Amino acid sequence: MKSLLHRLAGELLSLPSVKGLGLGAAVWALGGCIIPQDEEYLSELPIQPNRPVRIVEQQVQPSERIIRGYGIDLCELEFSAVVEDPDVADTLWESWFVDYDPTQPRVADYEHSIPPNNNGKAVRDERALYHPRFNSGGINRLNTPGDHIVEVVVSDSRLSSNREPQPRSILVDGVEYQEQTYTTTYAWFVRTEAGGNCP
């Protein structure tokens, strides 16, 4: 014969509300992890690695890669390139070369910085720009009759004499790291003609 307590417990447990309460307590108890876990909080966001720069090729000027008649029909040229960098706070560098020979490394014929954007857009407001005039005191190699290569190298750090971008130092948790930097390039071919009317 069951004791009075057993009978009372059986009657109470048969009630639907008590069954639900017991089931809820079991789910609550089993839902958590029994083994204690170490709690680690992310104090700050991870540092975003440096990302590559890019020339927007659909917007370069002149749009034709081969330019003829410099010194005869054309007394001046204007080369420009729209550049973009998702790292909007980076200063970019445009380095212009005429007839660069990789076997004889040298610094750029013309170099200029492109400032960061204040509007948060990856495409820079300022373009890479080179404006040679025939027989000017600029880059004399382009005045020599014959075929030439005009090339722009855009980078997110200064270039070495062999056109490699210099790494940048960054501090992470008090430790200094060398951050990878990037370049992108675009070239035009120019034929300079002798005997023209350009002053």
PyMOL commands that place a pseudoatom at each C-alpha (Angstrom):
pseudoatom trace, name=CA, resn=MET, resi=1, chain=A, elem=C, hetatm=0, pos=[0.000, 0.000, 0.000]
pseudoatom trace, name=CA, resn=LYS, resi=2, chain=A, elem=C, hetatm=0, pos=[1.304, 3.382, -1.035]
pseudoatom trace, name=CA, resn=SER, resi=3, chain=A, elem=C, hetatm=0, pos=[2.034, 5.919, 1.647]
pseudoatom trace, name=CA, resn=LEU, resi=4, chain=A, elem=C, hetatm=0, pos=[0.002, 9.052, 1.915]
pseudoatom trace, name=CA, resn=LEU, resi=5, chain=A, elem=C, hetatm=0, pos=[2.923, 11.144, 0.625]
pseudoatom trace, name=CA, resn=HIS, resi=6, chain=A, elem=C, hetatm=0, pos=[3.372, 8.957, -2.467]
pseudoatom trace, name=CA, resn=ARG, resi=7, chain=A, elem=C, hetatm=0, pos=[-0.314, 9.172, -3.257]
pseudoatom trace, name=CA, resn=LEU, resi=8, chain=A, elem=C, hetatm=0, pos=[-0.337, 12.967, -2.796]
pseudoatom trace, name=CA, resn=ALA, resi=9, chain=A, elem=C, hetatm=0, pos=[2.740, 13.376, -5.019]
pseudoatom trace, name=CA, resn=GLY, resi=10, chain=A, elem=C, hetatm=0, pos=[1.130, 11.199, -7.699]
pseudoatom trace, name=CA, resn=GLU, resi=11, chain=A, elem=C, hetatm=0, pos=[-2.018, 13.303, -7.663]
pseudoatom trace, name=CA, resn=LEU, resi=12, chain=A, elem=C, hetatm=0, pos=[-0.117, 16.562, -7.852]
pseudoatom trace, name=CA, resn=LEU, resi=13, chain=A, elem=C, hetatm=0, pos=[2.112, 15.365, -10.658]
pseudoatom trace, name=CA, resn=SER, resi=14, chain=A, elem=C, hetatm=0, pos=[-0.857, 14.270, -12.694]
pseudoatom trace, name=CA, resn=LEU, resi=15, chain=A, elem=C, hetatm=0, pos=[-2.126, 17.863, -12.864]
pseudoatom trace, name=CA, resn=PRO, resi=16, chain=A, elem=C, hetatm=0, pos=[-1.301, 19.472, -16.295]
pseudoatom trace, name=CA, resn=SER, resi=17, chain=A, elem=C, hetatm=0, pos=[0.051, 22.725, -14.823]
pseudoatom trace, name=CA, resn=VAL, resi=18, chain=A, elem=C, hetatm=0, pos=[2.487, 20.921, -12.566]
pseudoatom trace, name=CA, resn=LYS, resi=19, chain=A, elem=C, hetatm=0, pos=[3.649, 18.704, -15.426]
pseudoatom trace, name=CA, resn=GLY, resi=20, chain=A, elem=C, hetatm=0, pos=[4.364, 21.816, -17.508]
pseudoatom trace, name=CA, resn=LEU, resi=21, chain=A, elem=C, hetatm=0, pos=[6.215, 23.400, -14.613]
pseudoatom trace, name=CA, resn=GLY, resi=22, chain=A, elem=C, hetatm=0, pos=[8.339, 20.304, -14.159]
pseudoatom trace, name=CA, resn=LEU, resi=23, chain=A, elem=C, hetatm=0, pos=[9.083, 20.115, -17.885]
pseudoatom trace, name=CA, resn=GLY, resi=24, chain=A, elem=C, hetatm=0, pos=[10.029, 23.817, -17.978]
pseudoatom trace, name=CA, resn=ALA, resi=25, chain=A, elem=C, hetatm=0, pos=[12.380, 23.372, -15.021]
pseudoatom trace, name=CA, resn=ALA, resi=26, chain=A, elem=C, hetatm=0, pos=[14.040, 20.405, -16.744]
pseudoatom trace, name=CA, resn=VAL, resi=27, chain=A, elem=C, hetatm=0, pos=[14.548, 22.352, -19.994]
pseudoatom trace, name=CA, resn=TRP, resi=28, chain=A, elem=C, hetatm=0, pos=[15.927, 25.317, -18.069]
pseudoatom trace, name=CA, resn=ALA, resi=29, chain=A, elem=C, hetatm=0, pos=[18.362, 23.144, -16.155]
pseudoatom trace, name=CA, resn=LEU, resi=30, chain=A, elem=C, hetatm=0, pos=[19.576, 21.279, -19.234]
pseudoatom trace, name=CA, resn=GLY, resi=31, chain=A, elem=C, hetatm=0, pos=[19.688, 24.339, -21.504]
pseudoatom trace, name=CA, resn=GLY, resi=32, chain=A, elem=C, hetatm=0, pos=[22.758, 25.807, -19.867]
pseudoatom trace, name=CA, resn=CYS, resi=33, chain=A, elem=C, hetatm=0, pos=[26.217, 24.352, -19.986]
pseudoatom trace, name=CA, resn=ILE, resi=34, chain=A, elem=C, hetatm=0, pos=[27.047, 22.486, -16.809]
pseudoatom trace, name=CA, resn=ILE, resi=35, chain=A, elem=C, hetatm=0, pos=[30.807, 22.986, -17.234]
pseudoatom trace, name=CA, resn=PRO, resi=36, chain=A, elem=C, hetatm=0, pos=[31.821, 26.560, -16.367]
pseudoatom trace, name=CA, resn=GLN, resi=37, chain=A, elem=C, hetatm=0, pos=[33.184, 28.569, -19.286]
pseudoatom trace, name=CA, resn=ASP, resi=38, chain=A, elem=C, hetatm=0, pos=[35.863, 31.248, -19.255]
pseudoatom trace, name=CA, resn=GLU, resi=39, chain=A, elem=C, hetatm=0, pos=[34.383, 34.549, -20.340]
pseudoatom trace, name=CA, resn=GLU, resi=40, chain=A, elem=C, hetatm=0, pos=[36.437, 36.627, -22.768]
pseudoatom trace, name=CA, resn=TYR, resi=41, chain=A, elem=C, hetatm=0, pos=[35.151, 39.932, -24.002]
pseudoatom trace, name=CA, resn=LEU, resi=42, chain=A, elem=C, hetatm=0, pos=[36.341, 41.574, -27.214]
pseudoatom trace, name=CA, resn=SER, resi=43, chain=A, elem=C, hetatm=0, pos=[37.656, 44.899, -25.996]
pseudoatom trace, name=CA, resn=GLU, resi=44, chain=A, elem=C, hetatm=0, pos=[37.928, 46.427, -29.483]
pseudoatom trace, name=CA, resn=LEU, resi=45, chain=A, elem=C, hetatm=0, pos=[37.325, 45.531, -33.111]
pseudoatom trace, name=CA, resn=PRO, resi=46, chain=A, elem=C, hetatm=0, pos=[40.145, 43.698, -34.929]
pseudoatom trace, name=CA, resn=ILE, resi=47, chain=A, elem=C, hetatm=0, pos=[42.338, 45.934, -37.089]
pseudoatom trace, name=CA, resn=GLN, resi=48, chain=A, elem=C, hetatm=0, pos=[41.274, 45.951, -40.745]
pseudoatom trace, name=CA, resn=PRO, resi=49, chain=A, elem=C, hetatm=0, pos=[44.210, 44.835, -42.930]
pseudoatom trace, name=CA, resn=ASN, resi=50, chain=A, elem=C, hetatm=0, pos=[45.382, 47.198, -45.645]
pseudoatom trace, name=CA, resn=ARG, resi=51, chain=A, elem=C, hetatm=0, pos=[43.517, 46.683, -48.928]
pseudoatom trace, name=CA, resn=PRO, resi=52, chain=A, elem=C, hetatm=0, pos=[44.738, 47.149, -52.541]
pseudoatom trace, name=CA, resn=VAL, resi=53, chain=A, elem=C, hetatm=0, pos=[44.387, 50.377, -54.482]
pseudoatom trace, name=CA, resn=ARG, resi=54, chain=A, elem=C, hetatm=0, pos=[42.864, 50.348, -57.977]
pseudoatom trace, name=CA, resn=ILE, resi=55, chain=A, elem=C, hetatm=0, pos=[42.816, 52.485, -61.116]
pseudoatom trace, name=CA, resn=VAL, resi=56, chain=A, elem=C, hetatm=0, pos=[39.325, 52.790, -62.600]
pseudoatom trace, name=CA, resn=GLU, resi=57, chain=A, elem=C, hetatm=0, pos=[40.325, 51.872, -66.152]
pseudoatom trace, name=CA, resn=GLN, resi=58, chain=A, elem=C, hetatm=0, pos=[37.007, 52.944, -67.703]
pseudoatom trace, name=CA, resn=GLN, resi=59, chain=A, elem=C, hetatm=0, pos=[37.774, 56.542, -66.675]
pseudoatom trace, name=CA, resn=VAL, resi=60, chain=A, elem=C, hetatm=0, pos=[41.431, 56.986, -67.685]
pseudoatom trace, name=CA, resn=GLN, resi=61, chain=A, elem=C, hetatm=0, pos=[42.270, 59.807, -70.086]
pseudoatom trace, name=CA, resn=PRO, resi=62, chain=A, elem=C, hetatm=0, pos=[43.223, 59.611, -72.872]
pseudoatom trace, name=CA, resn=SER, resi=63, chain=A, elem=C, hetatm=0, pos=[41.020, 56.565, -73.335]
pseudoatom trace, name=CA, resn=GLU, resi=64, chain=A, elem=C, hetatm=0, pos=[43.176, 55.381, -76.292]
pseudoatom trace, name=CA, resn=ARG, resi=65, chain=A, elem=C, hetatm=0, pos=[46.368, 53.675, -75.216]
pseudoatom trace, name=CA, resn=ILE, resi=66, chain=A, elem=C, hetatm=0, pos=[48.286, 54.608, -78.393]
pseudoatom trace, name=CA, resn=ILE, resi=67, chain=A, elem=C, hetatm=0, pos=[48.844, 58.326, -79.058]
pseudoatom trace, name=CA, resn=ARG, resi=68, chain=A, elem=C, hetatm=0, pos=[50.458, 59.493, -82.298]
pseudoatom trace, name=CA, resn=GLY, resi=69, chain=A, elem=C, hetatm=0, pos=[51.548, 62.899, -83.524]
pseudoatom trace, name=CA, resn=TYR, resi=70, chain=A, elem=C, hetatm=0, pos=[52.984, 64.355, -80.317]
pseudoatom trace, name=CA, resn=GLY, resi=71, chain=A, elem=C, hetatm=0, pos=[55.135, 67.313, -81.357]
pseudoatom trace, name=CA, resn=ILE, resi=72, chain=A, elem=C, hetatm=0, pos=[53.292, 67.841, -84.668]
pseudoatom trace, name=CA, resn=ASP, resi=73, chain=A, elem=C, hetatm=0, pos=[49.520, 67.711, -84.176]
pseudoatom trace, name=CA, resn=LEU, resi=74, chain=A, elem=C, hetatm=0, pos=[49.633, 67.623, -80.377]
pseudoatom trace, name=CA, resn=CYS, resi=75, chain=A, elem=C, hetatm=0, pos=[51.742, 70.150, -78.506]
pseudoatom trace, name=CA, resn=GLU, resi=76, chain=A, elem=C, hetatm=0, pos=[50.513, 69.083, -75.078]
pseudoatom trace, name=CA, resn=LEU, resi=77, chain=A, elem=C, hetatm=0, pos=[48.982, 66.010, -73.493]
pseudoatom trace, name=CA, resn=GLU, resi=78, chain=A, elem=C, hetatm=0, pos=[46.955, 65.384, -70.378]
pseudoatom trace, name=CA, resn=PHE, resi=79, chain=A, elem=C, hetatm=0, pos=[47.046, 61.987, -68.721]
pseudoatom trace, name=CA, resn=SER, resi=80, chain=A, elem=C, hetatm=0, pos=[44.695, 61.328, -65.840]
pseudoatom trace, name=CA, resn=ALA, resi=81, chain=A, elem=C, hetatm=0, pos=[43.454, 58.344, -63.861]
pseudoatom trace, name=CA, resn=VAL, resi=82, chain=A, elem=C, hetatm=0, pos=[40.641, 57.976, -61.352]
pseudoatom trace, name=CA, resn=VAL, resi=83, chain=A, elem=C, hetatm=0, pos=[41.841, 55.933, -58.390]
pseudoatom trace, name=CA, resn=GLU, resi=84, chain=A, elem=C, hetatm=0, pos=[40.061, 54.206, -55.556]
pseudoatom trace, name=CA, resn=ASP, resi=85, chain=A, elem=C, hetatm=0, pos=[41.087, 52.754, -52.226]
pseudoatom trace, name=CA, resn=PRO, resi=86, chain=A, elem=C, hetatm=0, pos=[38.635, 51.271, -49.709]
pseudoatom trace, name=CA, resn=ASP, resi=87, chain=A, elem=C, hetatm=0, pos=[40.964, 52.543, -46.975]
pseudoatom trace, name=CA, resn=VAL, resi=88, chain=A, elem=C, hetatm=0, pos=[39.681, 56.105, -47.297]
pseudoatom trace, name=CA, resn=ALA, resi=89, chain=A, elem=C, hetatm=0, pos=[42.036, 57.525, -44.656]
pseudoatom trace, name=CA, resn=ASP, resi=90, chain=A, elem=C, hetatm=0, pos=[45.188, 56.507, -46.572]
pseudoatom trace, name=CA, resn=THR, resi=91, chain=A, elem=C, hetatm=0, pos=[47.269, 59.033, -48.487]
pseudoatom trace, name=CA, resn=LEU, resi=92, chain=A, elem=C, hetatm=0, pos=[47.984, 57.691, -51.986]
pseudoatom trace, name=CA, resn=TRP, resi=93, chain=A, elem=C, hetatm=0, pos=[50.986, 58.412, -54.209]
pseudoatom trace, name=CA, resn=GLU, resi=94, chain=A, elem=C, hetatm=0, pos=[51.003, 58.871, -57.974]
pseudoatom trace, name=CA, resn=SER, resi=95, chain=A, elem=C, hetatm=0, pos=[54.391, 58.239, -59.583]
pseudoatom trace, name=CA, resn=TRP, resi=96, chain=A, elem=C, hetatm=0, pos=[54.835, 58.977, -63.293]
pseudoatom trace, name=CA, resn=PHE, resi=97, chain=A, elem=C, hetatm=0, pos=[57.549, 57.376, -65.425]
pseudoatom trace, name=CA, resn=VAL, resi=98, chain=A, elem=C, hetatm=0, pos=[58.576, 57.882, -69.045]
pseudoatom trace, name=CA, resn=ASP, resi=99, chain=A, elem=C, hetatm=0, pos=[60.485, 54.979, -70.632]
pseudoatom trace, name=CA, resn=TYR, resi=100, chain=A, elem=C, hetatm=0, pos=[61.185, 53.212, -67.343]
pseudoatom trace, name=CA, resn=ASP, resi=101, chain=A, elem=C, hetatm=0, pos=[63.819, 50.468, -67.653]
pseudoatom trace, name=CA, resn=PRO, resi=102, chain=A, elem=C, hetatm=0, pos=[63.576, 47.853, -64.875]
pseudoatom trace, name=CA, resn=THR, resi=103, chain=A, elem=C, hetatm=0, pos=[67.242, 46.936, -65.418]
pseudoatom trace, name=CA, resn=GLN, resi=104, chain=A, elem=C, hetatm=0, pos=[68.190, 50.489, -64.424]
pseudoatom trace, name=CA, resn=PRO, resi=105, chain=A, elem=C, hetatm=0, pos=[65.939, 51.364, -61.460]
pseudoatom trace, name=CA, resn=ARG, resi=106, chain=A, elem=C, hetatm=0, pos=[65.369, 55.059, -60.794]
pseudoatom trace, name=CA, resn=VAL, resi=107, chain=A, elem=C, hetatm=0, pos=[62.979, 57.347, -58.981]
pseudoatom trace, name=CA, resn=ALA, resi=108, chain=A, elem=C, hetatm=0, pos=[59.833, 58.672, -60.635]
pseudoatom trace, name=CA, resn=ASP, resi=109, chain=A, elem=C, hetatm=0, pos=[60.022, 61.471, -63.202]
pseudoatom trace, name=CA, resn=TYR, resi=110, chain=A, elem=C, hetatm=0, pos=[57.109, 63.118, -61.416]
pseudoatom trace, name=CA, resn=GLU, resi=111, chain=A, elem=C, hetatm=0, pos=[55.499, 62.289, -58.079]
pseudoatom trace, name=CA, resn=HIS, resi=112, chain=A, elem=C, hetatm=0, pos=[52.516, 63.730, -56.239]
pseudoatom trace, name=CA, resn=SER, resi=113, chain=A, elem=C, hetatm=0, pos=[50.353, 62.736, -53.268]
pseudoatom trace, name=CA, resn=ILE, resi=114, chain=A, elem=C, hetatm=0, pos=[46.591, 62.189, -53.411]
pseudoatom trace, name=CA, resn=PRO, resi=115, chain=A, elem=C, hetatm=0, pos=[45.002, 63.171, -50.086]
pseudoatom trace, name=CA, resn=PRO, resi=116, chain=A, elem=C, hetatm=0, pos=[42.462, 61.060, -48.182]
pseudoatom trace, name=CA, resn=ASN, resi=117, chain=A, elem=C, hetatm=0, pos=[38.780, 61.576, -48.895]
pseudoatom trace, name=CA, resn=ASN, resi=118, chain=A, elem=C, hetatm=0, pos=[36.744, 63.427, -46.284]
pseudoatom trace, name=CA, resn=ASN, resi=119, chain=A, elem=C, hetatm=0, pos=[33.466, 62.088, -47.718]
pseudoatom trace, name=CA, resn=GLY, resi=120, chain=A, elem=C, hetatm=0, pos=[34.142, 58.413, -46.866]
pseudoatom trace, name=CA, resn=LYS, resi=121, chain=A, elem=C, hetatm=0, pos=[34.024, 57.289, -50.531]
pseudoatom trace, name=CA, resn=ALA, resi=122, chain=A, elem=C, hetatm=0, pos=[36.601, 54.840, -51.902]
pseudoatom trace, name=CA, resn=VAL, resi=123, chain=A, elem=C, hetatm=0, pos=[36.923, 56.729, -55.229]
pseudoatom trace, name=CA, resn=ARG, resi=124, chain=A, elem=C, hetatm=0, pos=[39.201, 59.707, -54.664]
pseudoatom trace, name=CA, resn=ASP, resi=125, chain=A, elem=C, hetatm=0, pos=[38.057, 63.206, -55.530]
pseudoatom trace, name=CA, resn=GLU, resi=126, chain=A, elem=C, hetatm=0, pos=[41.529, 64.093, -56.799]
pseudoatom trace, name=CA, resn=ARG, resi=127, chain=A, elem=C, hetatm=0, pos=[42.817, 62.268, -59.885]
pseudoatom trace, name=CA, resn=ALA, resi=128, chain=A, elem=C, hetatm=0, pos=[46.337, 61.153, -60.715]
pseudoatom trace, name=CA, resn=LEU, resi=129, chain=A, elem=C, hetatm=0, pos=[47.344, 63.801, -63.276]
pseudoatom trace, name=CA, resn=TYR, resi=130, chain=A, elem=C, hetatm=0, pos=[50.333, 64.435, -65.568]
pseudoatom trace, name=CA, resn=HIS, resi=131, chain=A, elem=C, hetatm=0, pos=[50.308, 67.289, -68.097]
pseudoatom trace, name=CA, resn=PRO, resi=132, chain=A, elem=C, hetatm=0, pos=[53.386, 67.339, -70.397]
pseudoatom trace, name=CA, resn=ARG, resi=133, chain=A, elem=C, hetatm=0, pos=[53.949, 70.111, -72.940]
pseudoatom trace, name=CA, resn=PHE, resi=134, chain=A, elem=C, hetatm=0, pos=[56.220, 69.525, -75.946]
pseudoatom trace, name=CA, resn=ASN, resi=135, chain=A, elem=C, hetatm=0, pos=[59.701, 71.076, -75.569]
pseudoatom trace, name=CA, resn=SER, resi=136, chain=A, elem=C, hetatm=0, pos=[58.953, 72.210, -72.045]
pseudoatom trace, name=CA, resn=GLY, resi=137, chain=A, elem=C, hetatm=0, pos=[61.492, 71.812, -69.295]
pseudoatom trace, name=CA, resn=GLY, resi=138, chain=A, elem=C, hetatm=0, pos=[59.578, 68.848, -67.840]
pseudoatom trace, name=CA, resn=ILE, resi=139, chain=A, elem=C, hetatm=0, pos=[60.487, 65.285, -68.764]
pseudoatom trace, name=CA, resn=ASN, resi=140, chain=A, elem=C, hetatm=0, pos=[62.860, 65.705, -71.732]
pseudoatom trace, name=CA, resn=ARG, resi=141, chain=A, elem=C, hetatm=0, pos=[62.754, 62.035, -72.761]
pseudoatom trace, name=CA, resn=LEU, resi=142, chain=A, elem=C, hetatm=0, pos=[59.202, 62.544, -74.062]
pseudoatom trace, name=CA, resn=ASN, resi=143, chain=A, elem=C, hetatm=0, pos=[60.452, 65.336, -76.393]
pseudoatom trace, name=CA, resn=THR, resi=144, chain=A, elem=C, hetatm=0, pos=[62.846, 62.972, -78.204]
pseudoatom trace, name=CA, resn=PRO, resi=145, chain=A, elem=C, hetatm=0, pos=[61.392, 61.710, -81.524]
pseudoatom trace, name=CA, resn=GLY, resi=146, chain=A, elem=C, hetatm=0, pos=[60.435, 58.046, -81.350]
pseudoatom trace, name=CA, resn=ASP, resi=147, chain=A, elem=C, hetatm=0, pos=[58.205, 55.741, -79.337]
pseudoatom trace, name=CA, resn=HIS, resi=148, chain=A, elem=C, hetatm=0, pos=[57.764, 56.216, -75.601]
pseudoatom trace, name=CA, resn=ILE, resi=149, chain=A, elem=C, hetatm=0, pos=[55.891, 54.628, -72.710]
pseudoatom trace, name=CA, resn=VAL, resi=150, chain=A, elem=C, hetatm=0, pos=[54.161, 56.917, -70.211]
pseudoatom trace, name=CA, resn=GLU, resi=151, chain=A, elem=C, hetatm=0, pos=[53.220, 55.012, -67.078]
pseudoatom trace, name=CA, resn=VAL, resi=152, chain=A, elem=C, hetatm=0, pos=[51.513, 55.916, -63.825]
pseudoatom trace, name=CA, resn=VAL, resi=153, chain=A, elem=C, hetatm=0, pos=[52.027, 53.845, -60.687]
pseudoatom trace, name=CA, resn=VAL, resi=154, chain=A, elem=C, hetatm=0, pos=[49.546, 54.512, -57.887]
pseudoatom trace, name=CA, resn=SER, resi=155, chain=A, elem=C, hetatm=0, pos=[50.482, 53.194, -54.446]
pseudoatom trace, name=CA, resn=ASP, resi=156, chain=A, elem=C, hetatm=0, pos=[49.400, 53.508, -50.837]
pseudoatom trace, name=CA, resn=SER, resi=157, chain=A, elem=C, hetatm=0, pos=[52.988, 54.163, -49.697]
pseudoatom trace, name=CA, resn=ARG, resi=158, chain=A, elem=C, hetatm=0, pos=[56.091, 55.774, -51.170]
pseudoatom trace, name=CA, resn=LEU, resi=159, chain=A, elem=C, hetatm=0, pos=[57.947, 53.760, -53.824]
pseudoatom trace, name=CA, resn=SER, resi=160, chain=A, elem=C, hetatm=0, pos=[61.546, 52.610, -53.623]
pseudoatom trace, name=CA, resn=SER, resi=161, chain=A, elem=C, hetatm=0, pos=[63.918, 53.174, -56.570]
pseudoatom trace, name=CA, resn=ASN, resi=162, chain=A, elem=C, hetatm=0, pos=[62.865, 49.800, -58.035]
pseudoatom trace, name=CA, resn=ARG, resi=163, chain=A, elem=C, hetatm=0, pos=[59.183, 50.823, -57.844]
pseudoatom trace, name=CA, resn=GLU, resi=164, chain=A, elem=C, hetatm=0, pos=[58.344, 48.582, -54.892]
pseudoatom trace, name=CA, resn=PRO, resi=165, chain=A, elem=C, hetatm=0, pos=[55.941, 50.041, -52.306]
pseudoatom trace, name=CA, resn=GLN, resi=166, chain=A, elem=C, hetatm=0, pos=[57.543, 50.533, -48.924]
pseudoatom trace, name=CA, resn=PRO, resi=167, chain=A, elem=C, hetatm=0, pos=[55.918, 48.615, -46.039]
pseudoatom trace, name=CA, resn=ARG, resi=168, chain=A, elem=C, hetatm=0, pos=[54.251, 50.656, -43.310]
pseudoatom trace, name=CA, resn=SER, resi=169, chain=A, elem=C, hetatm=0, pos=[54.717, 50.156, -39.590]
pseudoatom trace, name=CA, resn=ILE, resi=170, chain=A, elem=C, hetatm=0, pos=[51.605, 49.759, -37.454]
pseudoatom trace, name=CA, resn=LEU, resi=171, chain=A, elem=C, hetatm=0, pos=[51.198, 49.189, -33.713]
pseudoatom trace, name=CA, resn=VAL, resi=172, chain=A, elem=C, hetatm=0, pos=[48.851, 46.462, -32.476]
pseudoatom trace, name=CA, resn=ASP, resi=173, chain=A, elem=C, hetatm=0, pos=[48.628, 46.018, -28.695]
pseudoatom trace, name=CA, resn=GLY, resi=174, chain=A, elem=C, hetatm=0, pos=[52.031, 47.648, -28.310]
pseudoatom trace, name=CA, resn=VAL, resi=175, chain=A, elem=C, hetatm=0, pos=[53.683, 45.375, -30.915]
pseudoatom trace, name=CA, resn=GLU, resi=176, chain=A, elem=C, hetatm=0, pos=[55.018, 46.866, -34.158]
pseudoatom trace, name=CA, resn=TYR, resi=177, chain=A, elem=C, hetatm=0, pos=[54.143, 45.062, -37.413]
pseudoatom trace, name=CA, resn=GLN, resi=178, chain=A, elem=C, hetatm=0, pos=[55.083, 45.677, -41.044]
pseudoatom trace, name=CA, resn=GLU, resi=179, chain=A, elem=C, hetatm=0, pos=[51.883, 46.124, -43.011]
pseudoatom trace, name=CA, resn=GLN, resi=180, chain=A, elem=C, hetatm=0, pos=[51.743, 45.084, -46.665]
pseudoatom trace, name=CA, resn=THR, resi=181, chain=A, elem=C, hetatm=0, pos=[51.216, 47.910, -49.158]
pseudoatom trace, name=CA, resn=TYR, resi=182, chain=A, elem=C, hetatm=0, pos=[50.037, 47.841, -52.767]
pseudoatom trace, name=CA, resn=THR, resi=183, chain=A, elem=C, hetatm=0, pos=[50.512, 49.381, -56.208]
pseudoatom trace, name=CA, resn=THR, resi=184, chain=A, elem=C, hetatm=0, pos=[48.503, 49.498, -59.415]
pseudoatom trace, name=CA, resn=THR, resi=185, chain=A, elem=C, hetatm=0, pos=[49.656, 50.745, -62.810]
pseudoatom trace, name=CA, resn=TYR, resi=186, chain=A, elem=C, hetatm=0, pos=[48.445, 51.935, -66.200]
pseudoatom trace, name=CA, resn=ALA, resi=187, chain=A, elem=C, hetatm=0, pos=[50.456, 52.772, -69.358]
pseudoatom trace, name=CA, resn=TRP, resi=188, chain=A, elem=C, hetatm=0, pos=[50.063, 54.685, -72.623]
pseudoatom trace, name=CA, resn=PHE, resi=189, chain=A, elem=C, hetatm=0, pos=[52.245, 54.529, -75.753]
pseudoatom trace, name=CA, resn=VAL, resi=190, chain=A, elem=C, hetatm=0, pos=[53.252, 57.878, -77.266]
pseudoatom trace, name=CA, resn=ARG, resi=191, chain=A, elem=C, hetatm=0, pos=[54.934, 58.484, -80.634]
pseudoatom trace, name=CA, resn=THR, resi=192, chain=A, elem=C, hetatm=0, pos=[56.819, 61.779, -80.673]
pseudoatom trace, name=CA, resn=GLU, resi=193, chain=A, elem=C, hetatm=0, pos=[57.334, 63.249, -84.147]
pseudoatom trace, name=CA, resn=ALA, resi=194, chain=A, elem=C, hetatm=0, pos=[60.087, 65.598, -85.291]
pseudoatom trace, name=CA, resn=GLY, resi=195, chain=A, elem=C, hetatm=0, pos=[59.652, 68.735, -87.378]
pseudoatom trace, name=CA, resn=GLY, resi=196, chain=A, elem=C, hetatm=0, pos=[56.365, 69.958, -86.023]
pseudoatom trace, name=CA, resn=ASN, resi=197, chain=A, elem=C, hetatm=0, pos=[55.134, 73.437, -85.302]
pseudoatom trace, name=CA, resn=CYS, resi=198, chain=A, elem=C, hetatm=0, pos=[55.107, 73.135, -81.522]
pseudoatom trace, name=CA, resn=PRO, resi=199, chain=A, elem=C, hetatm=0, pos=[57.171, 75.888, -79.865]
for i in range(1, 199): cmd.bond("trace and resi %d" % i, "trace and resi %d" % (i + 1))
show_as sticks, trace
zoom trace
